[in-house]
Amino acid sequence: MPPPEPHPIMLLHEAFLFGASFTVLIRALRPGGNMIAPDLPGHHTREPYR
């Protein structure tokens, strides 16, 4: 028997998880957009990410 096709909802879920983690990574890597460790020395702003 061939393996069952993945459910569209599951594909959507996977894409959403990937997109969310990718967005967080981009925000963390942007200068001044450090959400993970905003109080690191060398960051000249303590404002939250906009």
Backbone as JSON, one array per atom type, in Angstrom:
{
  "sequence": "MPPPEPHPIMLLHEAFLFGASFTVLIRALRPGGNMIAPDLPGHHTREPYR",
  "N": [[0.85, -1.21, 0.0], [0.51, 2.25, -0.79], [1.98, 5.02, 1.03], [-0.13, 7.07, 3.13], [-1.5, 10.17, 1.97], [-0.22, 13.32, 3.13], [-2.1, 15.3, 5.4], [-3.84, 18.28, 4.44], [-4.14, 20.2, 6.46], [-2.11, 19.55, 8.21], [0.09, 20.13, 6.6], [-0.23, 22.89, 6.36], [0.14, 23.55, 9.03], [2.82, 22.8, 9.43], [4.07, 24.59, 7.66], [3.35, 26.98, 8.85], [4.64, 26.8, 11.35], [7.3, 26.74, 10.49], [7.46, 29.25, 9.23], [6.97, 30.94, 11.41], [9.15, 30.42, 13.15], [11.19, 31.17, 11.45], [10.65, 33.9, 11.15], [11.1, 34.81, 13.77], [13.83, 34.24, 13.96], [14.88, 36.0, 12.0], [14.14, 38.46, 13.12], [15.67, 38.37, 15.44], [18.22, 38.44, 14.41], [18.41, 40.86, 13.18], [19.97, 44.08, 13.35], [19.55, 45.89, 16.33], [17.15, 44.68, 16.67], [16.98, 42.72, 18.58], [15.35, 40.3, 20.1], [15.78, 38.19, 21.74], [17.9, 38.5, 23.59], [17.77, 41.3, 24.82], [19.22, 42.95, 26.53], [21.93, 42.79, 26.19], [25.35, 43.78, 26.52], [26.63, 46.34, 24.45], [24.47, 46.68, 22.91], [22.8, 49.53, 22.15], [20.32, 50.32, 22.86], [17.49, 49.96, 24.95], [14.93, 49.66, 24.31], [11.93, 47.88, 23.51], [11.49, 45.57, 20.76], [10.22, 46.97, 17.79]],
  "CA": [[0.0, 0.0, 0.0], [1.29, 3.51, -0.74], [1.75, 5.77, 2.27], [-1.24, 8.02, 2.99], [-1.11, 11.56, 1.67], [-0.29, 14.2, 4.31], [-3.32, 16.1, 5.46], [-3.55, 19.7, 4.15], [-4.01, 20.96, 7.71], [-0.76, 19.3, 8.73], [1.03, 20.9, 5.77], [-0.37, 24.28, 6.79], [0.74, 23.67, 10.36], [4.28, 22.77, 9.25], [4.48, 25.84, 7.02], [3.19, 28.05, 9.84], [5.73, 26.68, 12.33], [8.54, 27.15, 9.83], [7.41, 30.69, 9.03], [7.08, 31.62, 12.7], [10.53, 30.33, 13.64], [12.01, 31.96, 10.54], [10.43, 35.31, 11.49], [11.81, 35.08, 15.03], [15.26, 34.27, 13.65], [15.19, 37.25, 11.28], [14.04, 39.56, 14.09], [16.78, 38.3, 16.38], [19.47, 38.74, 13.73], [18.45, 42.25, 12.72], [20.57, 45.0, 14.32], [18.54, 46.63, 17.08], [15.92, 43.92, 16.78], [17.32, 41.52, 19.33], [14.29, 39.97, 21.04], [16.17, 37.08, 22.61], [18.71, 39.03, 24.69], [17.79, 42.74, 24.54], [20.06, 43.7, 27.45], [23.34, 42.49, 25.99], [26.22, 44.93, 26.35], [26.88, 46.59, 23.04], [23.22, 47.17, 22.34], [22.68, 50.88, 22.68], [18.92, 50.64, 23.14], [16.76, 49.01, 25.78], [13.53, 49.67, 23.89], [11.5, 46.61, 22.91], [11.47, 45.53, 19.3], [9.0, 47.5, 17.17]],
  "C": [[0.88, 1.25, 0.0], [1.03, 4.24, 0.56], [0.64, 6.79, 2.08], [-0.71, 9.43, 2.71], [-1.15, 12.39, 2.96], [-1.53, 15.08, 4.25], [-2.98, 17.57, 5.19], [-3.38, 20.53, 5.42], [-2.61, 20.78, 8.29], [0.28, 20.07, 7.92], [0.98, 22.37, 6.15], [0.33, 24.5, 8.11], [2.26, 23.7, 10.25], [4.78, 24.09, 8.67], [4.4, 26.99, 8.03], [4.32, 28.0, 10.86], [7.04, 27.14, 11.73], [8.57, 28.67, 9.67], [7.6, 31.45, 10.34], [8.52, 31.59, 13.21], [11.46, 31.16, 12.76], [11.89, 33.45, 10.86], [11.18, 35.68, 12.76], [13.31, 35.15, 14.79], [15.64, 35.57, 12.98], [15.16, 38.42, 12.26], [15.23, 39.56, 15.03], [18.09, 38.71, 15.72], [19.55, 40.19, 13.26], [19.12, 43.13, 13.77], [19.5, 45.83, 15.0], [17.25, 45.86, 17.24], [16.11, 42.66, 17.58], [16.24, 41.27, 20.37], [14.75, 38.95, 22.07], [16.95, 37.59, 23.82], [18.83, 40.54, 24.51], [18.75, 43.52, 25.42], [21.54, 43.35, 27.32], [24.16, 43.77, 25.92], [26.57, 45.1, 24.88], [25.61, 46.98, 22.31], [22.9, 48.5, 22.98], [21.25, 51.26, 22.95], [18.33, 49.55, 24.02], [15.29, 48.99, 25.41], [13.16, 48.3, 23.31], [11.48, 46.72, 21.4], [10.15, 46.09, 18.78], [8.75, 46.73, 15.87]]
}
